[in-house]
């Protein structure tokens, strides 16, 4: 039976900035365009975190039962390593999805926007079928598209919407750099696992593009968010605060461009999460001011 520490590791806490940052930036956009509703922001954060942990457990379960996690380079997986039974990990994933659904329903009720139910359902289905089902889209080079949509456009614009009860141009533009940084986490993760994924038959975007082009894609996903934030400076001058995050770009880009592989990229994944979090906070403050 897995220990609490192993369950925590299986939740992959280093990926949680991908859930936190969109809510922070969406709330910054809400402040900029009329004012935040803090309790709604907290619920939105809970939904995002529950979905992120849920998709991590779901991936652990699906990859584990398919046998694609036997020779992982990255952090431990619960099912693949044999420390937790598949049914327990599946139950944990479903519990997280259920918690996200209940909290999301509360936001639907208070906003009266029942169409958000479809958005929430799409998010849960996307989380499950990333590696679940007989034809997981994560094995068909579509993972980054899903991440950009749900951890960028949907999460940022949705967070702003549930507070202001309207879509805004600012939240949609702000979602682009947030989505790119979320994609960067997945890109470097798949770059690390590219050799084992080829052997196991996982056709991630990294496998399709190949090592060299994946490294270029990762670098672009880290640099473009700064550029896009600066494009907003004429309308939101304090978006220039994101320049303070530039020093955090150097180390991960240097590691990836210099050819780091396997376990060496675990540190790069951590650096990417740190950059995402710092950029998100600075960007949110810049939008709010």
Short mmCIF file of the C-alpha atoms (twelve columns), coordinates in Angstrom:
data_MODEL
# 
_entry.id   MODEL 
# 
loop_
_atom_site.group_PDB 
_atom_site.id 
_atom_site.type_symbol 
_atom_site.label_atom_id 
_atom_site.label_alt_id 
_atom_site.label_comp_id 
_atom_site.label_asym_id 
_atom_site.label_seq_id 
_atom_site.Cartn_x 
_atom_site.Cartn_y 
_atom_site.Cartn_z 
_atom_site.pdbx_PDB_model_num 
ATOM 1   C CA . UNK A 1   0.000   0.000  0.000   1 
ATOM 2   C CA . UNK A 2   1.327   3.416  -0.971  1 
ATOM 3   C CA . UNK A 3   2.371   5.783  1.798   1 
ATOM 4   C CA . UNK A 4   0.962   9.334  2.073   1 
ATOM 5   C CA . UNK A 5   4.284   10.641 0.747   1 
ATOM 6   C CA . UNK A 6   3.986   8.386  -2.301  1 
ATOM 7   C CA . UNK A 7   0.399   9.505  -2.929  1 
ATOM 8   C CA . UNK A 8   1.629   13.102 -2.753  1 
ATOM 9   C CA . UNK A 9   4.417   12.313 -5.210  1 
ATOM 10  C CA . UNK A 10  1.866   10.612 -7.472  1 
ATOM 11  C CA . UNK A 11  -0.183  13.820 -7.493  1 
ATOM 12  C CA . UNK A 12  2.907   15.463 -9.066  1 
ATOM 13  C CA . UNK A 13  2.919   18.717 -7.099  1 
ATOM 14  C CA . UNK A 14  5.510   20.247 -9.436  1 
ATOM 15  C CA . UNK A 15  2.822   20.445 -12.133 1 
ATOM 16  C CA . UNK A 16  0.428   22.430 -9.928  1 
ATOM 17  C CA . UNK A 17  1.615   25.861 -11.146 1 
ATOM 18  C CA . UNK A 18  -0.215  24.966 -14.364 1 
ATOM 19  C CA . UNK A 19  -3.441  25.070 -12.328 1 
ATOM 20  C CA . UNK A 20  -2.623  28.019 -10.073 1 
ATOM 21  C CA . UNK A 21  -1.277  30.490 -12.645 1 
ATOM 22  C CA . UNK A 22  -4.370  30.674 -14.912 1 
ATOM 23  C CA . UNK A 23  -6.591  31.495 -11.935 1 
ATOM 24  C CA . UNK A 24  -4.167  34.129 -10.652 1 
ATOM 25  C CA . UNK A 25  -3.884  35.776 -14.077 1 
ATOM 26  C CA . UNK A 26  -7.641  35.540 -14.709 1 
ATOM 27  C CA . UNK A 27  -8.252  37.237 -11.374 1 
ATOM 28  C CA . UNK A 28  -5.742  39.963 -12.260 1 
ATOM 29  C CA . UNK A 29  -7.683  40.564 -15.470 1 
ATOM 30  C CA . UNK A 30  -10.923 40.683 -13.479 1 
ATOM 31  C CA . UNK A 31  -9.496  43.331 -11.148 1 
ATOM 32  C CA . UNK A 32  -8.364  45.337 -14.161 1 
ATOM 33  C CA . UNK A 33  -11.808 45.277 -15.755 1 
ATOM 34  C CA . UNK A 34  -14.200 45.798 -12.896 1 
ATOM 35  C CA . UNK A 35  -13.071 44.055 -9.746  1 
ATOM 36  C CA . UNK A 36  -12.539 40.564 -8.415  1 
ATOM 37  C CA . UNK A 37  -15.017 38.430 -6.504  1 
ATOM 38  C CA . UNK A 38  -12.574 36.694 -4.234  1 
ATOM 39  C CA . UNK A 39  -14.670 33.781 -3.034  1 
ATOM 40  C CA . UNK A 40  -15.440 32.887 -6.647  1 
ATOM 41  C CA . UNK A 41  -11.729 33.079 -7.433  1 
ATOM 42  C CA . UNK A 42  -11.003 30.661 -4.570  1 
ATOM 43  C CA . UNK A 43  -13.585 28.189 -5.887  1 
ATOM 44  C CA . UNK A 44  -12.124 28.506 -9.391  1 
ATOM 45  C CA . UNK A 45  -8.696  27.742 -7.922  1 
ATOM 46  C CA . UNK A 46  -10.065 24.659 -6.187  1 
ATOM 47  C CA . UNK A 47  -11.608 23.460 -9.459  1 
ATOM 48  C CA . UNK A 48  -8.330  23.956 -11.320 1 
ATOM 49  C CA . UNK A 49  -6.265  22.158 -8.672  1 
ATOM 50  C CA . UNK A 50  -8.725  19.259 -8.430  1 
ATOM 51  C CA . UNK A 51  -8.664  18.823 -12.206 1 
ATOM 52  C CA . UNK A 52  -4.856  18.968 -12.307 1 
ATOM 53  C CA . UNK A 53  -4.416  16.359 -9.579  1 
ATOM 54  C CA . UNK A 54  -7.201  14.299 -11.134 1 
ATOM 55  C CA . UNK A 55  -5.541  14.239 -14.555 1 
ATOM 56  C CA . UNK A 56  -2.224  13.316 -12.933 1 
ATOM 57  C CA . UNK A 57  -3.773  10.330 -11.163 1 
ATOM 58  C CA . UNK A 58  -5.750  9.408  -14.294 1 
ATOM 59  C CA . UNK A 59  -2.558  9.441  -16.366 1 
ATOM 60  C CA . UNK A 60  -0.812  7.371  -13.707 1 
ATOM 61  C CA . UNK A 61  -3.623  4.805  -13.853 1 
ATOM 62  C CA . UNK A 62  -3.980  4.671  -17.648 1 
ATOM 63  C CA . UNK A 63  -0.249  4.527  -18.393 1 
ATOM 64  C CA . UNK A 64  0.243   2.016  -15.605 1 
ATOM 65  C CA . UNK A 65  -2.361  -0.488 -16.766 1 
ATOM 66  C CA . UNK A 66  -1.132  -0.160 -20.364 1 
ATOM 67  C CA . UNK A 67  2.431   -0.852 -19.288 1 
ATOM 68  C CA . UNK A 68  3.894   2.334  -20.732 1 
ATOM 69  C CA . UNK A 69  5.382   3.402  -17.359 1 
ATOM 70  C CA . UNK A 70  7.622   0.410  -16.735 1 
ATOM 71  C CA . UNK A 71  10.873  2.179  -17.633 1 
ATOM 72  C CA . UNK A 72  10.170  5.774  -16.694 1 
ATOM 73  C CA . UNK A 73  12.965  8.313  -16.399 1 
ATOM 74  C CA . UNK A 74  10.878  10.834 -14.472 1 
ATOM 75  C CA . UNK A 75  9.265   10.849 -11.035 1 
ATOM 76  C CA . UNK A 76  7.686   7.725  -9.582  1 
ATOM 77  C CA . UNK A 77  4.299   6.559  -10.794 1 
ATOM 78  C CA . UNK A 78  2.008   4.771  -8.373  1 
ATOM 79  C CA . UNK A 79  0.692   2.042  -10.682 1 
ATOM 80  C CA . UNK A 80  3.788   1.653  -12.831 1 
ATOM 81  C CA . UNK A 81  6.017   1.156  -9.781  1 
ATOM 82  C CA . UNK A 82  3.549   -1.226 -8.155  1 
ATOM 83  C CA . UNK A 83  3.180   0.717  -4.896  1 
ATOM 84  C CA . UNK A 84  -0.579  1.247  -5.331  1 
ATOM 85  C CA . UNK A 85  -3.243  -0.955 -6.948  1 
ATOM 86  C CA . UNK A 86  -4.747  0.425  -10.174 1 
ATOM 87  C CA . UNK A 87  -8.257  0.530  -8.694  1 
ATOM 88  C CA . UNK A 88  -7.103  2.783  -5.851  1 
ATOM 89  C CA . UNK A 89  -5.427  5.231  -8.233  1 
ATOM 90  C CA . UNK A 90  -8.487  5.231  -10.492 1 
ATOM 91  C CA . UNK A 91  -10.695 5.960  -7.464  1 
ATOM 92  C CA . UNK A 92  -8.437  8.869  -6.500  1 
ATOM 93  C CA . UNK A 93  -8.695  10.310 -10.018 1 
ATOM 94  C CA . UNK A 94  -12.486 9.991  -10.080 1 
ATOM 95  C CA . UNK A 95  -12.756 11.560 -6.618  1 
ATOM 96  C CA . UNK A 96  -10.771 14.576 -7.814  1 
ATOM 97  C CA . UNK A 97  -12.956 14.925 -10.911 1 
ATOM 98  C CA . UNK A 98  -16.096 14.675 -8.763  1 
ATOM 99  C CA . UNK A 99  -14.808 17.355 -6.387  1 
ATOM 100 C CA . UNK A 100 -14.027 19.644 -9.337  1 
ATOM 101 C CA . UNK A 101 -17.509 19.023 -10.773 1 
ATOM 102 C CA . UNK A 102 -19.285 19.892 -7.508  1 
ATOM 103 C CA . UNK A 103 -17.273 23.081 -7.005  1 
ATOM 104 C CA . UNK A 104 -17.743 24.012 -10.655 1 
ATOM 105 C CA . UNK A 105 -21.483 23.486 -10.333 1 
ATOM 106 C CA . UNK A 106 -21.540 26.064 -7.531  1 
ATOM 107 C CA . UNK A 107 -20.019 28.619 -9.910  1 
ATOM 108 C CA . UNK A 108 -22.540 27.705 -12.594 1 
ATOM 109 C CA . UNK A 109 -25.413 28.270 -10.178 1 
ATOM 110 C CA . UNK A 110 -24.208 31.666 -8.913  1 
ATOM 111 C CA . UNK A 111 -23.450 32.975 -12.410 1 
ATOM 112 C CA . UNK A 112 -26.514 31.439 -14.052 1 
ATOM 113 C CA . UNK A 113 -24.302 30.490 -17.003 1 
ATOM 114 C CA . UNK A 114 -25.477 26.932 -17.553 1 
ATOM 115 C CA . UNK A 115 -23.380 26.599 -20.693 1 
ATOM 116 C CA . UNK A 116 -20.399 26.358 -18.335 1 
ATOM 117 C CA . UNK A 117 -21.573 22.825 -17.561 1 
ATOM 118 C CA . UNK A 118 -20.511 21.851 -21.077 1 
ATOM 119 C CA . UNK A 119 -17.130 23.499 -20.554 1 
ATOM 120 C CA . UNK A 120 -16.646 21.607 -17.308 1 
ATOM 121 C CA . UNK A 121 -17.667 18.320 -18.895 1 
ATOM 122 C CA . UNK A 122 -15.266 18.929 -21.777 1 
ATOM 123 C CA . UNK A 123 -12.453 19.607 -19.289 1 
ATOM 124 C CA . UNK A 124 -13.083 16.341 -17.417 1 
ATOM 125 C CA . UNK A 125 -13.332 14.340 -20.647 1 
ATOM 126 C CA . UNK A 126 -10.131 15.936 -21.916 1 
ATOM 127 C CA . UNK A 127 -8.413  15.045 -18.635 1 
ATOM 128 C CA . UNK A 128 -9.491  11.401 -18.858 1 
ATOM 129 C CA . UNK A 129 -8.912  10.747 -22.552 1 
ATOM 130 C CA . UNK A 130 -5.442  12.325 -22.539 1 
ATOM 131 C CA . UNK A 131 -4.072  8.862  -21.778 1 
ATOM 132 C CA . UNK A 132 -7.312  6.968  -21.061 1 
ATOM 133 C CA . UNK A 133 -9.535  4.970  -23.371 1 
ATOM 134 C CA . UNK A 134 -8.564  2.891  -26.392 1 
ATOM 135 C CA . UNK A 135 -7.405  5.881  -28.483 1 
ATOM 136 C CA . UNK A 136 -5.851  8.438  -26.076 1 
ATOM 137 C CA . UNK A 137 -5.137  11.717 -27.832 1 
ATOM 138 C CA . UNK A 138 -2.017  12.243 -25.706 1 
ATOM 139 C CA . UNK A 139 -0.486  9.356  -27.665 1 
ATOM 140 C CA . UNK A 140 -1.348  11.121 -30.932 1 
ATOM 141 C CA . UNK A 141 0.609   14.349 -30.540 1 
ATOM 142 C CA . UNK A 142 -2.412  16.379 -29.414 1 
ATOM 143 C CA . UNK A 143 -1.568  16.836 -25.730 1 
ATOM 144 C CA . UNK A 144 -0.129  20.325 -26.124 1 
ATOM 145 C CA . UNK A 145 -3.240  21.547 -27.943 1 
ATOM 146 C CA . UNK A 146 -5.439  20.373 -25.080 1 
ATOM 147 C CA . UNK A 147 -3.160  21.931 -22.468 1 
ATOM 148 C CA . UNK A 148 -3.147  25.267 -24.301 1 
ATOM 149 C CA . UNK A 149 -6.944  25.277 -24.558 1 
ATOM 150 C CA . UNK A 150 -7.839  24.135 -21.048 1 
ATOM 151 C CA . UNK A 151 -4.943  25.486 -18.954 1 
ATOM 152 C CA . UNK A 152 -4.728  28.639 -21.044 1 
ATOM 153 C CA . UNK A 153 -7.841  29.904 -22.801 1 
ATOM 154 C CA . UNK A 154 -10.509 28.132 -20.735 1 
ATOM 155 C CA . UNK A 155 -8.878  28.534 -17.319 1 
ATOM 156 C CA . UNK A 156 -7.895  32.203 -17.633 1 
ATOM 157 C CA . UNK A 157 -10.974 33.458 -19.482 1 
ATOM 158 C CA . UNK A 158 -13.209 31.232 -17.353 1 
ATOM 159 C CA . UNK A 159 -11.774 32.586 -14.111 1 
ATOM 160 C CA . UNK A 160 -12.403 36.133 -15.282 1 
ATOM 161 C CA . UNK A 161 -15.882 35.233 -16.511 1 
ATOM 162 C CA . UNK A 162 -17.132 33.731 -13.249 1 
ATOM 163 C CA . UNK A 163 -16.114 36.939 -11.457 1 
ATOM 164 C CA . UNK A 164 -17.297 39.564 -13.969 1 
ATOM 165 C CA . UNK A 165 -19.970 37.403 -15.651 1 
ATOM 166 C CA . UNK A 166 -18.750 38.446 -19.091 1 
ATOM 167 C CA . UNK A 167 -15.943 37.518 -21.453 1 
ATOM 168 C CA . UNK A 168 -13.277 40.186 -21.921 1 
ATOM 169 C CA . UNK A 169 -10.647 40.793 -24.567 1 
ATOM 170 C CA . UNK A 170 -7.980  41.166 -21.898 1 
ATOM 171 C CA . UNK A 171 -8.562  37.728 -20.392 1 
ATOM 172 C CA . UNK A 172 -8.433  36.101 -23.827 1 
ATOM 173 C CA . UNK A 173 -5.141  37.781 -24.730 1 
ATOM 174 C CA . UNK A 174 -3.687  37.109 -21.281 1 
ATOM 175 C CA . UNK A 175 -4.567  33.432 -21.689 1 
ATOM 176 C CA . UNK A 176 -2.100  33.015 -24.570 1 
ATOM 177 C CA . UNK A 177 1.179   33.351 -22.611 1 
ATOM 178 C CA . UNK A 178 -0.312  31.333 -19.753 1 
ATOM 179 C CA . UNK A 179 -1.231  28.541 -22.151 1 
ATOM 180 C CA . UNK A 180 2.221   28.593 -23.735 1 
ATOM 181 C CA . UNK A 181 3.960   28.179 -20.389 1 
ATOM 182 C CA . UNK A 182 1.633   25.316 -19.486 1 
ATOM 183 C CA . UNK A 183 2.554   23.710 -22.803 1 
ATOM 184 C CA . UNK A 184 6.241   24.175 -21.974 1 
ATOM 185 C CA . UNK A 185 5.808   21.927 -18.927 1 
ATOM 186 C CA . UNK A 186 4.390   19.166 -21.108 1 
ATOM 187 C CA . UNK A 187 6.955   19.677 -23.863 1 
ATOM 188 C CA . UNK A 188 9.952   19.321 -21.543 1 
ATOM 189 C CA . UNK A 189 8.301   16.373 -19.807 1 
ATOM 190 C CA . UNK A 190 7.823   14.611 -23.150 1 
ATOM 191 C CA . UNK A 191 11.317  15.586 -24.284 1 
ATOM 192 C CA . UNK A 192 12.690  13.854 -21.188 1 
ATOM 193 C CA . UNK A 193 10.699  10.700 -21.976 1 
ATOM 194 C CA . UNK A 194 11.159  10.729 -25.763 1 
ATOM 195 C CA . UNK A 195 13.281  7.564  -25.939 1 
ATOM 196 C CA . UNK A 196 11.055  5.460  -23.683 1 
ATOM 197 C CA . UNK A 197 7.930   6.795  -25.413 1 
ATOM 198 C CA . UNK A 198 9.244   5.646  -28.781 1 
ATOM 199 C CA . UNK A 199 9.786   2.155  -27.388 1 
ATOM 200 C CA . UNK A 200 6.330   2.005  -25.757 1 
ATOM 201 C CA . UNK A 201 4.541   3.362  -28.833 1 
ATOM 202 C CA . UNK A 202 3.502   6.723  -27.380 1 
ATOM 203 C CA . UNK A 203 3.472   9.230  -30.263 1 
ATOM 204 C CA . UNK A 204 3.715   12.437 -28.267 1 
ATOM 205 C CA . UNK A 205 4.393   15.689 -30.060 1 
ATOM 206 C CA . UNK A 206 8.040   15.336 -29.022 1 
ATOM 207 C CA . UNK A 207 8.216   11.942 -30.710 1 
ATOM 208 C CA . UNK A 208 6.602   13.308 -33.882 1 
ATOM 209 C CA . UNK A 209 8.791   16.427 -34.065 1 
ATOM 210 C CA . UNK A 210 11.990  14.722 -33.038 1 
ATOM 211 C CA . UNK A 211 14.560  15.809 -30.489 1 
ATOM 212 C CA . UNK A 212 15.900  18.929 -32.225 1 
ATOM 213 C CA . UNK A 213 12.607  20.563 -33.162 1 
ATOM 214 C CA . UNK A 214 11.135  19.771 -29.738 1 
ATOM 215 C CA . UNK A 215 13.954  21.754 -28.148 1 
ATOM 216 C CA . UNK A 216 13.174  24.713 -30.410 1 
ATOM 217 C CA . UNK A 217 9.486   24.458 -29.512 1 
ATOM 218 C CA . UNK A 218 10.290  24.450 -25.798 1 
ATOM 219 C CA . UNK A 219 12.480  27.549 -26.090 1 
ATOM 220 C CA . UNK A 220 9.757   29.373 -28.016 1 
ATOM 221 C CA . UNK A 221 7.145   28.443 -25.399 1 
ATOM 222 C CA . UNK A 222 9.294   30.134 -22.733 1 
ATOM 223 C CA . UNK A 223 10.272  33.248 -24.677 1 
ATOM 224 C CA . UNK A 224 6.990   34.121 -26.441 1 
ATOM 225 C CA . UNK A 225 5.035   34.724 -23.188 1 
ATOM 226 C CA . UNK A 226 7.394   37.593 -22.314 1 
ATOM 227 C CA . UNK A 227 6.975   39.037 -25.803 1 
ATOM 228 C CA . UNK A 228 3.168   38.806 -25.657 1 
ATOM 229 C CA . UNK A 229 3.081   40.427 -22.221 1 
ATOM 230 C CA . UNK A 230 5.120   43.318 -23.578 1 
ATOM 231 C CA . UNK A 231 2.658   43.719 -26.460 1 
ATOM 232 C CA . UNK A 232 0.054   44.548 -23.798 1 
ATOM 233 C CA . UNK A 233 2.196   47.336 -22.304 1 
ATOM 234 C CA . UNK A 234 0.534   50.166 -24.295 1 
ATOM 235 C CA . UNK A 235 -2.835  49.135 -22.809 1 
ATOM 236 C CA . UNK A 236 -1.551  47.835 -19.442 1 
ATOM 237 C CA . UNK A 237 1.829   49.499 -18.730 1 
ATOM 238 C CA . UNK A 238 2.566   47.424 -15.634 1 
ATOM 239 C CA . UNK A 239 2.569   44.253 -17.736 1 
ATOM 240 C CA . UNK A 240 6.241   45.203 -18.160 1 
ATOM 241 C CA . UNK A 241 6.746   43.709 -14.686 1 
ATOM 242 C CA . UNK A 242 7.033   40.365 -16.443 1 
ATOM 243 C CA . UNK A 243 10.533  41.425 -17.518 1 
ATOM 244 C CA . UNK A 244 11.580  40.548 -13.960 1 
ATOM 245 C CA . UNK A 245 10.987  36.906 -14.866 1 
ATOM 246 C CA . UNK A 246 13.456  37.000 -17.776 1 
ATOM 247 C CA . UNK A 247 16.427  35.760 -15.662 1 
ATOM 248 C CA . UNK A 248 14.452  32.585 -14.912 1 
ATOM 249 C CA . UNK A 249 14.225  31.827 -18.639 1 
ATOM 250 C CA . UNK A 250 17.968  31.515 -19.149 1 
ATOM 251 C CA . UNK A 251 18.771  28.326 -17.206 1 
ATOM 252 C CA . UNK A 252 16.058  26.018 -18.603 1 
ATOM 253 C CA . UNK A 253 16.528  27.275 -22.175 1 
ATOM 254 C CA . UNK A 254 20.300  26.819 -21.884 1 
ATOM 255 C CA . UNK A 255 19.883  23.272 -20.552 1 
ATOM 256 C CA . UNK A 256 17.482  22.275 -23.309 1 
ATOM 257 C CA . UNK A 257 19.430  23.956 -26.112 1 
ATOM 258 C CA . UNK A 258 22.688  22.368 -24.894 1 
ATOM 259 C CA . UNK A 259 21.222  18.891 -25.299 1 
ATOM 260 C CA . UNK A 260 20.281  17.850 -21.752 1 
ATOM 261 C CA . UNK A 261 18.495  14.496 -21.704 1 
ATOM 262 C CA . UNK A 262 16.805  12.047 -19.354 1 
ATOM 263 C CA . UNK A 263 17.173  12.742 -15.610 1 
ATOM 264 C CA . UNK A 264 18.966  16.041 -16.305 1 
ATOM 265 C CA . UNK A 265 15.660  17.416 -17.575 1 
ATOM 266 C CA . UNK A 266 13.909  16.807 -14.248 1 
ATOM 267 C CA . UNK A 267 15.622  19.947 -12.918 1 
ATOM 268 C CA . UNK A 268 14.555  21.763 -16.077 1 
ATOM 269 C CA . UNK A 269 10.953  20.744 -15.413 1 
ATOM 270 C CA . UNK A 270 11.243  22.245 -11.929 1 
ATOM 271 C CA . UNK A 271 12.735  25.444 -13.349 1 
ATOM 272 C CA . UNK A 272 9.902   25.662 -15.873 1 
ATOM 273 C CA . UNK A 273 7.307   25.402 -13.113 1 
ATOM 274 C CA . UNK A 274 9.123   28.102 -11.129 1 
ATOM 275 C CA . UNK A 275 9.199   30.400 -14.165 1 
ATOM 276 C CA . UNK A 276 5.518   29.772 -14.830 1 
ATOM 277 C CA . UNK A 277 4.589   30.679 -11.252 1 
ATOM 278 C CA . UNK A 278 6.757   33.817 -11.071 1 
ATOM 279 C CA . UNK A 279 5.654   35.012 -14.507 1 
ATOM 280 C CA . UNK A 280 2.005   34.399 -13.619 1 
ATOM 281 C CA . UNK A 281 2.177   36.386 -10.381 1 
ATOM 282 C CA . UNK A 282 4.013   39.294 -12.035 1 
ATOM 283 C CA . UNK A 283 1.635   39.256 -14.993 1 
ATOM 284 C CA . UNK A 284 -1.418  39.217 -12.731 1 
ATOM 285 C CA . UNK A 285 -0.071  42.138 -10.693 1 
ATOM 286 C CA . UNK A 286 0.719   44.023 -13.883 1 
ATOM 287 C CA . UNK A 287 -2.801  43.513 -15.209 1 
ATOM 288 C CA . UNK A 288 -4.413  44.450 -11.907 1 
ATOM 289 C CA . UNK A 289 -2.401  47.666 -11.528 1 
# 
